[in-house]
Amino acid sequence: MINTLLRQLKSSTSTSRLILGTHLQPSRHITRMAQQITRENAEEILQNVDNFLFDCDGVLWDGNGPIKGSLETVLRLKELGKRVFYVTNNSSQTREHYVKKCSNYGYNAKKDEILCTAWIAAEYLRSANFKDKVYVMGKKESIGEELDAVGIKYTGPGPDPIVGTSYADWLENVKLDPEVQCVLVGFDPYISYMKLIRAASYLKKPDCLFLATNRDGSLPVKNANICIPGTGCMVSPVSLASGREPIVMGKPAPNMFEVLRKVHNLDPSRCMMVGDRLDTDILFAKNCGMQSMLVLSGISTVDDIQRPAETAVTIDTRPDFYAENLACLGMFI
């Protein structure tokens, strides 16, 4: 069913635009200020929401492991008959890997309840009947596996050491694969100058597709003095060098929700997106007509909500509700 949906959507949409969710309208319930979770509004949420979509990193777990109280809250929602889905911008793992990770943490998620950007990117290309080769800035064990699963050829994952030391050396020695007709940028721990050269060079061809799994600036790790740059730090230099903007697969674009909406017959007005980022999770909710809750266990802070003039937060990225973490919702249900 998913494959049929993607083909239908592709047939009616230009490749220069997002192929999924183009008809969804932004939510209209954005005029009130964000409310901190209380017993009263938690009961309101339970009455008005049937389906909960959870971001993973920064909500259920982070780089330090599980976030306390998140599992118990999700399990309680399931006991109450709510449907739960896992919607992540992380392109470092396949859906199969996420099933295992969720199981290890006690969530026992099914494959069709999980959407990740590596899979969405592969499905995008399959739905477009893409027959050429993809240059991948990303991990073989995630994006590569998803492309393998749909029979699409690719090159690029892994280290690409510097060749030469000068402009002239690169002009002479960098060789491009003539079969490449798509550049796909995801999280790539082996990002290098040579990869930027290759990606931007392929994109000089006007008919070469430019896809990005997401544009997250950093990964959520609370109480650490180290910043872990996200996929956006790989996408931006390719975009700048090539002078082109990518088609973004993940949040805040509505792609992943449109798949869930069709496959699981979801009413967006009865759905709530729970995430840790205003610029991806909460904007994603608004773009798809869902209710939203921000948890402060990841990237965005309460100051980002309360000082919009200073943090460039607009009404479109203000959540309906917020809480210190997911456990705070669990306390009231």
Residue pairs with C-beta under 8 A, 6 or more apart in sequence:
1 262
1 263
2 123
2 259
2 263
3 123
3 126
3 127
5 259
5 262
5 263
6 19
6 20
6 123
6 124
6 126
6 127
6 259
7 127
9 19
9 20
9 22
9 127
9 258
10 19
10 124
10 127
10 128
13 19
13 22
15 128
15 209
15 247
16 247
17 247
18 247
18 248
18 253
18 254
18 255
19 124
19 127
19 128
19 247
19 255
20 253
20 254
20 255
20 256
20 258
20 259
21 253
21 254
21 255
21 257
21 258
21 261
21 287
21 288
22 254
24 254
24 257
24 258
24 268
24 287
24 288
24 289
25 289
26 286
26 287
26 289
26 316
27 268
27 285
27 286
27 288
27 289
27 290
27 291
27 292
28 289
29 291
29 320
30 286
30 315
30 316
30 318
30 320
31 315
32 320
33 318
34 294
34 305
34 318
34 319
34 320
34 321
34 322
35 41
35 320
35 321
35 322
36 321
36 322
36 323
37 293
37 321
37 322
37 323
37 328
37 329
37 332
38 332
39 332
41 321
42 329
42 332
42 333
43 332
45 272
45 291
45 293
45 321
45 329
46 80
46 82
46 333
48 270
48 291
49 82
49 270
49 271
49 272
49 291
50 82
50 83
50 267
50 270
50 271
51 82
51 83
51 84
51 85
51 264
51 266
51 270
51 271
51 272
52 74
52 77
52 82
52 83
52 84
52 85
52 271
52 272
52 274
53 85
53 86
53 87
53 257
53 260
53 271
53 272
53 273
53 274
53 290
54 60
54 74
54 84
54 85
54 86
54 87
54 274
54 275
55 87
55 88
55 89
55 251
55 273
55 274
55 275
55 276
55 277
55 280
55 281
55 298
56 86
56 88
56 90
56 98
57 63
57 88
57 90
57 219
57 220
57 276
57 298
58 67
58 220
58 275
58 276
58 277
58 295
58 297
58 298
58 299
59 67
59 70
59 274
59 275
59 276
59 295
59 297
59 298
59 326
60 66
60 67
60 70
60 71
60 74
60 86
60 105
60 107
60 326
61 67
61 70
61 105
62 220
62 221
62 222
62 297
62 298
63 219
63 220
63 221
63 224
63 228
64 221
64 222
64 223
64 224
66 105
67 297
67 325
67 326
67 327
68 325
68 327
69 325
69 326
69 327
69 328
69 330
70 297
70 325
70 326
70 327
71 105
71 106
71 107
72 327
72 330
73 326
73 327
73 329
73 330
73 333
74 84
74 107
74 326
75 106
76 330
76 333
77 84
77 333
78 84
80 333
83 264
84 109
84 113
85 113
85 114
85 115
85 260
85 264
86 98
86 102
86 107
86 109
86 113
86 114
86 115
87 115
87 251
87 256
87 257
87 260
87 273
87 284
88 98
88 114
88 115
88 116
88 117
88 250
89 116
89 117
89 213
89 214
89 216
89 231
89 250
89 251
89 280
90 116
90 117
90 187
91 116
91 117
91 118
91 121
91 138
91 139
91 142
91 143
91 186
91 187
91 213
91 214
91 231
91 250
92 118
92 139
92 142
92 186
92 187
93 101
93 116
93 118
93 141
93 142
94 116
94 118
94 119
94 141
94 142
94 145
94 146
95 111
95 114
95 115
95 116
95 119
96 111
97 141
97 142
98 109
98 114
98 116
99 109
99 110
99 111
99 114
102 108
102 109
102 114
103 109
112 263
115 256
115 259
115 260
117 186
117 213
117 214
117 249
117 250
117 256
118 138
118 142
118 143
118 145
118 146
118 186
118 213
119 146
120 213
120 249
120 250
120 255
120 256
120 259
121 143
121 146
121 184
121 186
121 211
121 213
121 249
122 143
122 146
122 147
122 149
122 150
122 152
123 150
123 259
124 211
124 247
124 249
124 255
125 134
125 147
125 150
125 152
125 182
125 209
125 211
126 150
126 151
126 152
130 152
130 181
130 182
130 209
132 153
132 179
132 180
132 181
132 182
133 152
133 153
133 154
133 155
133 177
133 179
133 180
133 181
133 182
134 147
134 152
134 153
134 154
134 155
134 156
134 180
134 181
134 182
134 183
134 184
135 154
135 155
135 156
135 177
135 180
135 182
135 183
135 184
135 198
135 199
135 202
136 143
136 144
136 147
136 154
136 155
136 156
136 157
136 184
136 186
137 156
137 183
137 184
137 185
137 186
137 188
137 191
137 195
137 199
137 234
137 238
138 144
138 156
138 157
138 184
138 185
138 186
138 187
138 188
138 213
139 157
139 186
139 187
139 188
139 189
140 157
140 158
142 186
142 187
143 154
143 157
143 184
143 186
143 213
144 154
144 157
147 153
147 154
153 179
154 184
155 177
155 180
156 195
156 198
157 188
157 190
158 190
159 190
159 192
160 190
160 192
160 194
160 195
160 198
161 192
161 194
162 192
162 193
162 194
163 169
163 170
163 173
163 174
163 194
164 170
164 172
164 173
170 197
174 194
174 197
174 198
174 201
176 198
176 201
176 202
180 202
180 208
181 205
181 207
181 208
181 209
182 208
182 209
182 210
182 211
183 199
183 202
183 203
183 208
183 209
183 210
183 211
183 238
184 211
184 212
184 213
185 199
185 211
185 212
185 213
185 231
185 234
185 235
185 238
185 246
186 212
186 213
186 214
186 231
186 234
187 213
187 230
187 231
187 234
188 195
188 234
191 233
191 234
196 237
196 238
196 241
199 238
199 241
199 242
200 238
200 241
200 242
202 208
203 210
203 238
203 242
203 244
204 242
209 247
210 238
210 239
210 242
210 244
210 245
210 246
210 247
211 246
211 247
211 248
211 249
212 231
212 235
212 246
212 247
212 248
212 249
213 231
213 248
213 249
213 250
214 230
214 231
214 232
214 235
214 248
214 249
214 250
214 251
214 280
215 231
215 232
215 235
215 236
215 248
216 230
216 231
216 232
216 277
216 280
217 229
217 230
217 232
217 233
218 227
218 228
218 229
218 230
218 233
218 299
219 228
219 229
219 230
220 276
220 297
220 298
220 299
221 228
222 297
222 298
235 246
238 246
239 245
239 246
249 255
249 256
250 256
250 280
251 275
251 280
251 281
251 283
251 284
252 279
252 280
252 281
252 283
252 284
252 286
252 287
253 284
253 287
254 284
254 287
254 288
257 266
257 268
257 271
257 284
257 288
257 290
258 288
260 266
261 268
261 288
268 288
268 289
268 290
269 289
269 290
269 291
271 288
271 290
271 291
272 285
272 290
272 291
272 292
272 293
273 281
273 282
273 284
273 285
273 288
273 290
273 291
273 292
273 293
274 281
274 292
274 293
274 295
274 326
275 281
275 282
275 284
275 285
275 292
275 293
275 294
275 295
275 298
276 294
276 295
276 296
276 297
276 298
276 299
276 300
277 298
277 299
277 300
278 294
278 300
278 304
278 305
278 313
278 317
278 318
278 319
279 300
279 317
281 292
281 294
282 292
282 294
282 300
282 317
282 318
282 319
283 316
283 317
284 290
285 291
285 292
285 319
286 292
286 316
286 317
291 320
291 321
292 319
292 320
292 321
293 319
293 320
293 321
293 322
293 323
293 329
294 300
294 305
294 319
294 321
294 322
294 323
295 322
295 323
295 324
295 325
295 326
295 328
296 302
296 322
296 323
296 324
296 325
297 324
297 325
297 326
302 322
303 310
303 311
304 311
304 313
305 313
305 318
305 319
305 322
307 313
308 314
308 318
323 329
